[in-house]
Amino acid sequence: MMVLKLFGIVFFCGLLSPSQEVLSGLSCAVSPGAMQNVLSDAILQNGLLQQHLQGLVLPNIMGEGGLLNSPTSITGLHLVKVRLPRLSVVLLPGIGVQLTIAAKLELSGNCLVGLLSELIDILVDVNITANIKCTNFESGTVQVIIEDCLCILGAIRIKLLSGLLSLSVNEIVLNQLTATLPGLLCPVVDIVVNLVNIQLLGTLNAVIPVGTAGTIHYQLASLPFTSGLFLGLDLDGAVKQVGGSIIPHDSSSSALPPLLDKLLVLGLRQSFLNAVLSLLIQIPPQTFTCTPEVVSAAAPDCRSPAWPVCGMCSQFPQCSTCHGTSPLSIKLTLSGNPLIILEENKATVELSVMIQVFVKRLDGPLLNLLLLKADLSLNAHVSIAGGRLVLGLSLG
C-alpha cells in the first residue's frame, strides 16, 4: 500500500475548534518541526518565494540629504535577490498557525544626487509574520486565509560607489521602505501560501492504486485542528474494488500516542487496514501436481507401503486411479477475507485456507481424497521502505 507523502499531508491549516467527527481511515498528529520542514521546502527551497518576489518594483524615493543637502532621488528600485531566507512555525491553539519568514532583500536602482547619477544597492532585513487558518471546508478541500500580516524592517545597508550619501539618506530610505514594503510583501506571502495549499491538498486528496485489484481514495475528512503541541488531521479512506464498489469498514475511533520527540505520529485503524488487506491479498486458487519426479525427490521410497499415498493404493488395489494414469494434486483456495489483529507492539494476520487433495479419474471427473480447512495465524512485520508501507508476513 502506497503511503501518502506524509509530510505532504502536513499543510499548515488550523481551526477555531477541534474536529468532533471521527471518520474511519487515517489520523495523524504533526509536530511544528515537521510542518516547518515541509513549508520551508515548499516556500523557500523550491524557490517559490523568490519567484513571486522577483518582479517586485518599489516606488521612487525622493528627499534631501546628499552632498551639501542636494536633492536626492532613487528610481527604478527593484528586488535582485532574496538572501538567507529562514522560516519558522508556531502553533496557535484554537486559532491556527503563525508563519514567520526572515530574510535579507537585495534591492538595486538608480540614484541621482544633484547632477550625479549612479547605481545604488540596498540590503534590508525583513521579518514577515502571518497568522494563517483554514475555513470553508467542503468535500475534502479548505480555504486558507491570512488574518494578520506584520512586516518589520531591520538593519538597512546602502552601497553607493561615490559614497556621497549622508547618514540622513539612510533615514529617508528606511522611512520610505517601512511605509511601502509591508503593502508589497504581505500580498506576495498571501499568494505563496495559497499556492502551497493547493499543492499540498493535491497530495492529500489522492487516489492510490493497489496493483490491479482496486484503489484507495484519500481525502481530508474535516478541518484540521491545532493544539499547542501538534496539528491534527483526520482523513477519510475509501477502499474501492475494480468496478467502483466500496469495501465497507466501520468508523471506530483510535487514540494517537503522544508525539514526544517524533516529527509525526500516524494512526491506521484496524477496520481500514482490513479493507485494504482484502485488496492486497487476493490470491487465486493454487494447484500443485505431485508428479513422480517431485514425489521421488521428496521421498525416494514412496513406492513402499510406508508412504501414505502409495501405501493406500497397495491396500486398495481396486482403486484404479492410483495406478499412475493421473498424479495426485493439491489445491489451495483462500476462504473469506484476511483479518489483521492489532495488539500492543504486535500485529497478526489471520487467513483461512481450504486444502483439497484429489486425483483425476480416467473418465474425467475428480476424486476428492481429502478436504481440509486450515486457519493460519501469521506474524505481521510493518516497515516503511521507498515511500511505501511494507507488510511482511511470516509463520510464528
Secondary structure, DSSP 8 states (H G I E B T S, - for coil): -B---HHHH------SS------SEEEEEE-HHHHHHHHIIIIIITSHHHHHHTT-B---EEEE-SGGG-EEEEEEEEEEEEEEEEEEEEEETTTEEEEEEEEEEEEEEEEEETTEEEEEEEEEEEEEEEEEEEEEEETTEEEEEEEEEEEEEEEEEEEETT----HHHHHHHHHHHHHHHHHHHHHHHHHHHHHHHHHHHHHHS-EEEETTTEEEEEEE-S--EE-SS-EEEEEEEEEEETTS-B-------------TT-SEEEEE-HHHHHHHHHHH-----EEEEE-HHHHHHH-TTTTSTTSHHHHHHHH-TT-GGGTTTS-EEEEEEEEEEEEEEEETTEEEEEEEEEEEEEEE-TTS-EEEEEEEEEEEEEEEEEEEETTEEEEEEEE-
